[in-house]
Amino acid sequence: MKLMIKLGLLFVCLTVFYETAGQTGCDFTVTVTEVAVSDCESNGVIKVTLTGANVANGVIQLSDAEYSIESVPAGGYSTVFDNNGGIIQGVPPGNYIIRARAFCTQTNNREIHASALITMIGTYPKFDQNQIMIVTGDIKKSLECSSTGTIPVKLGSGKTPYYVRIVEAPDSTLIDSVFTRATAGVLEITDIPWGDYKLEVYDACGYTIYFTPTVGKVVPEYE
């Protein structure tokens, strides 16, 4: 018996390094399919199956399949999951070993094993505070008796879209207001009164940075 590997199109590496002894009627295929790359810090999805290739009279020859995934080198992400769909979610980028175990119903439930190495691709551009910022000098002051202030928020890195939520504000009606920008650039929060603010800035992956800008006030001068 020889292990066969079906390679998902998005994998950069998938190598079998363990073979089991041949057993008549128990030839099988190990399939490791990357359903989705990790486009946040840890949201990759992998599907693993271990099924009989020679099925006689509709009888499934492998039963009670169980899988585990462990980072290479060890010490990182790892988990064990059963054959309930064989899907594992929340996988961060990196190298992993997938181990599979099942019982061959055609050979008195002999336990068989298989292993494979995979690489989970990561495409998330880290949410970088050097590219998410509020430049104090760019904040527009507000008139003392009117809401004319503006806070410009520079947005970049991370995964779009971006969101800015007002957590604290001198005007309580502004609290929990959320502003959205679909692309990198500058999001302006306009027509706000002077005072201290707290802003929560987060991307589509939910990674968050907080800012505490102050909108100054302009007092009209009367002659």
C-alpha positions in Angstrom: 0.0 0.0 0.0 1.3 3.4 -0.8 0.1 6.8 0.4 -1.0 9.2 -2.2 -1.2 13.0 -1.7 -3.6 15.3 -3.5 -2.2 18.8 -3.4 -4.4 21.9 -3.0 -3.6 24.6 -5.5 -2.7 27.2 -2.8 0.0 25.1 -1.0 3.6 25.8 -1.5 4.8 22.6 0.1 3.1 19.3 0.9 5.4 16.2 1.5 4.6 12.8 2.8 7.3 11.4 5.0 5.7 8.3 6.5 4.4 5.2 4.8 2.4 2.3 6.3 2.7 -1.4 5.6 0.5 -2.6 2.6 -2.8 -4.3 3.5 -5.1 -5.7 0.8 -8.3 -3.8 0.6 -7.0 -0.9 2.6 -5.4 1.3 0.0 -6.3 4.9 0.7 -5.6 8.5 -0.3 -4.6 11.2 2.1 -6.0 14.5 0.9 -4.9 17.8 2.5 -6.7 20.7 0.9 -6.1 24.4 1.9 -9.6 25.9 1.8 -8.4 29.4 2.5 -5.0 31.1 3.1 -4.5 33.1 6.3 -5.4 36.6 5.2 -5.5 37.8 8.8 -2.9 36.9 11.5 -4.5 33.4 12.1 -7.5 32.5 10.1 -6.3 29.9 7.6 -8.5 26.9 6.9 -7.3 23.4 6.2 -9.4 20.4 5.3 -8.1 16.9 5.8 -9.6 13.6 4.7 -8.5 10.0 5.0 -10.8 7.8 2.9 -10.6 4.3 1.3 -9.7 4.2 -2.3 -10.8 0.6 -2.9 -14.4 0.5 -1.5 -16.0 -2.9 -2.0 -19.8 -3.1 -2.3 -20.2 0.4 -0.9 -18.5 -0.6 2.4 -16.3 2.2 3.8 -13.0 0.5 4.6 -11.6 3.2 7.0 -13.4 4.2 10.2 -12.9 6.5 13.2 -10.4 8.8 11.5 -8.7 11.3 13.7 -6.2 14.0 12.8 -3.8 16.3 14.5 -1.8 19.4 13.4 1.3 20.7 15.0 3.7 23.5 14.1 7.2 22.7 12.8 9.3 23.2 14.8 7.1 22.3 17.8 6.0 24.9 20.3 3.6 26.9 18.1 0.0 26.2 17.0 -1.3 22.7 17.5 -4.7 20.9 17.9 -6.5 17.6 17.5 -9.7 17.2 15.6 -11.9 14.3 14.5 -13.4 13.4 11.2 -16.4 15.6 11.5 -15.8 17.2 8.2 -12.0 17.2 8.8 -11.9 21.0 8.8 -9.6 23.0 11.1 -9.9 26.8 11.3 -7.9 29.6 12.7 -4.5 28.3 11.4 -1.8 31.0 11.4 0.9 31.1 8.6 3.7 28.6 9.1 4.9 25.0 8.6 2.9 22.1 10.0 2.8 18.4 10.3 -0.6 16.7 9.8 -1.0 13.3 11.3 -3.9 11.0 10.5 -5.0 7.8 12.2 -7.8 5.4 11.2 -8.9 1.8 11.5 -9.2 -0.5 8.5 -12.5 -2.4 8.7 -11.3 -4.9 6.1 -8.4 -6.1 8.2 -10.0 -6.6 11.6 -9.8 -2.9 12.4 -6.0 -2.7 12.1 -4.8 0.8 13.1 -3.1 2.7 10.2 -1.3 6.0 10.2 -0.2 8.7 7.7 1.6 12.0 7.9 2.2 15.0 5.7 4.0 18.3 5.9 2.3 21.5 4.8 2.9 25.2 4.6 0.1 27.6 5.4 0.5 30.8 3.3 -0.1 34.1 5.0 -1.0 37.3 3.2 -1.9 39.6 6.0 0.0 42.9 6.0 0.5 43.6 9.7 -1.6 46.3 11.2 1.3 48.8 11.6 1.0 51.8 13.9 3.5 53.6 11.8 0.9 53.6 9.0 -2.1 54.2 11.3 -1.8 57.6 12.9 -3.2 61.0 13.8 -0.9 63.9 13.2 -1.6 66.4 15.9 -0.7 69.3 13.7 -3.3 68.3 11.1 -6.2 68.4 13.6 -8.5 71.3 12.8 -9.7 73.4 15.7 -13.3 74.1 16.4 -15.1 77.3 17.2 -16.0 77.6 20.8 -19.7 78.0 20.2 -20.0 75.7 17.1 -18.9 72.2 16.0 -16.4 72.9 13.3 -13.4 70.7 14.3 -11.9 67.9 12.2 -9.8 64.9 13.1 -8.0 63.3 10.2 -7.0 59.7 10.7 -4.3 58.2 8.4 -5.0 54.6 7.5 -2.7 52.0 5.9 -1.5 48.4 6.3 -3.8 45.8 7.8 -6.8 44.5 5.8 -9.4 46.8 4.4 -11.9 48.1 5.1 -11.0 50.3 8.0 -13.3 51.4 10.8 -13.0 54.3 13.3 -15.2 54.4 16.4 -15.6 57.3 18.8 -15.2 55.8 22.3 -15.1 59.1 24.3 -16.1 62.6 23.2 -17.2 65.9 24.8 -20.6 65.5 23.1 -22.1 62.2 24.3 -24.2 61.9 21.2 -21.1 61.2 19.2 -20.1 58.2 21.3 -20.2 54.8 19.4 -20.4 56.6 16.0 -18.5 54.5 13.5 -16.8 55.8 10.3 -15.7 53.5 7.5 -13.1 53.8 4.7 -12.7 51.1 2.0 -9.1 51.8 1.1 -5.9 53.2 2.6 -5.8 56.9 2.9 -7.2 59.6 5.2 -10.5 59.4 7.0 -11.8 62.7 8.3 -14.1 63.0 11.2 -15.7 66.4 10.7 -18.0 68.9 12.3 -17.1 67.9 15.9 -16.8 70.2 18.9 -13.6 71.0 20.7 -12.4 68.8 23.6 -10.8 65.4 24.3 -11.6 62.3 22.3 -10.7 58.6 22.4 -10.8 56.8 19.0 -10.8 53.0 18.3 -9.3 52.3 14.9 -9.6 48.7 13.6 -9.3 46.8 10.3 -11.4 44.0 8.7 -9.5 41.4 10.8 -10.4 43.2 14.0 -6.9 44.3 15.0 -7.2 47.6 17.0 -5.2 50.7 17.8 -6.5 53.5 20.2 -5.8 57.2 19.9 -6.6 60.1 22.3 -6.5 63.3 20.2 -7.6 66.7 21.4 -9.5 69.2 19.2 -8.5 72.7 20.2 -10.9 75.6 20.3 -10.8 78.9 18.5 -12.2 81.8 20.4 -13.4 84.7 18.2 -11.7 88.0 18.8 -14.0 91.0 19.0 -12.9 94.5 18.4 
